[in-house]
Amino acid sequence: VNGAGQWIGERIVLVGEGEEALNARTAFGEKSIGILFQKDGEPYRNFFKIVDSDGKELRPAEGLDPEVSVDGVGYRGAHGGDIAFDGSGFVFVWRVGKPNAKGIVFWSRVDEETHEEVRADVTMEGDEDPHGEFNLYTLIKVAVQGETSVVSFVRDYYNQSLDMTLEKSQIIKVSKDGTVSPSVTTAPSQMWNYHHEARI
């Protein structure tokens, strides 16, 4: 779109009509576009793919949610997710959950040239020890600085003086090789206030 709000050139299809995407997030690399998208799937299913500037698939869509099932119910995608380009690869984060199990935030990096992938469990819900549950509709964001990803989100944190959990913005650093650092609250954890969202 130019400065006058007019379309420039032809639109391209990033996620095919048959894929019925509910939403999609994109990051532009040097030669391609990384796409993190969700389909309908009780409530969501997360996928990642890479296309060129004409929409041609360079890496076909891959399901991201783990299929681990102990009680007959596998994990499903949750609200939110984000993607960025770190100069040589796509980094993206997404969240999953299932009934009677702790939600998990995942991080992944896919090299733009080789499509080699590194994946890591970033964090998960706790038992108020001190971490609690994720906000149902929390934003999961990722920003990159050099070879480090910074993941931000909101999760309950136990407040000792109130004897209850309060929603707190938290960040976690992830290195290019998938090494995950401990989470840090963006403000003193025992303050008596609620956080709505976290963005880097």
Long-range contacts (C-beta under 8 A, 24 or more apart in sequence): 12-53, 12-54, 12-55, 13-55, 14-51, 14-55, 15-49, 15-61, 19-47, 19-61, 25-81, 25-82, 25-83, 25-92, 26-83, 27-83, 27-84, 27-85, 27-90, 27-92, 28-85, 29-85, 29-89, 29-90, 29-112, 30-88, 30-112, 31-112, 32-58, 32-112, 34-83, 34-85, 34-90, 34-92, 34-110, 34-112, 35-83, 36-81, 36-82, 36-83, 36-92, 36-94, 37-61, 38-77, 38-81, 41-76, 41-77, 42-76, 43-76, 43-77, 43-78, 43-79, 44-76, 44-77, 44-78, 44-79, 45-76, 45-77, 46-77, 46-81, 46-94, 46-96, 48-83, 48-90, 48-92, 48-108, 48-110, 50-90, 50-110, 50-112, 50-115, 58-115, 59-110, 59-115, 64-94, 64-106, 64-108, 65-94, 65-96, 66-96, 71-100, 73-98, 73-99, 74-98, 75-101, 75-104, 78-103, 78-134, 78-136, 79-136, 79-137, 79-138, 80-137, 80-138, 80-139, 80-140, 80-153, 81-140, 82-139, 82-140, 82-141, 82-142, 83-142, 84-142, 84-143, 84-144, 84-149, 85-112, 85-144, 86-144, 86-146, 86-147, 86-149, 86-176, 87-144, 88-112, 88-113, 91-142, 91-144, 91-149, 91-174, 92-142, 93-122, 93-140, 93-141, 93-142, 93-149, 93-151, 94-140, 95-134, 95-138, 95-140, 95-153, 97-134, 102-126, 103-133, 103-134, 105-134, 105-140, 105-151, 105-153, 107-142, 107-149, 107-151, 107-174, 107-178, 107-180, 109-149, 109-176, 109-178, 118-176, 118-177, 118-178, 119-178, 120-174, 120-178, 120-179, 120-180, 121-180, 122-151, 122-172, 122-174, 122-180, 123-155, 123-172, 123-180, 123-183, 125-155, 128-156, 128-158, 128-165, 129-158, 130-157, 130-158, 130-189, 131-155, 131-156, 131-157, 131-158, 131-183, 132-156, 132-157, 132-158, 132-165, 133-165, 135-167, 138-197, 138-198, 139-197, 139-198, 139-199, 141-198, 141-199, 141-200, 142-200, 143-200, 147-175, 147-176, 148-173, 148-174, 148-175, 148-176, 149-173, 149-174, 149-175, 150-174, 150-200, 152-186, 152-198, 152-199, 152-200, 153-198, 154-195, 154-196, 154-197, 154-198, 157-185, 157-189, 159-189, 159-190, 159-192, 160-190, 161-190, 161-192, 162-192, 166-192, 166-193, 166-194, 166-195, 167-194, 167-195, 167-196, 168-195, 169-195, 169-197, 169-198, 170-198, 171-198, 171-200
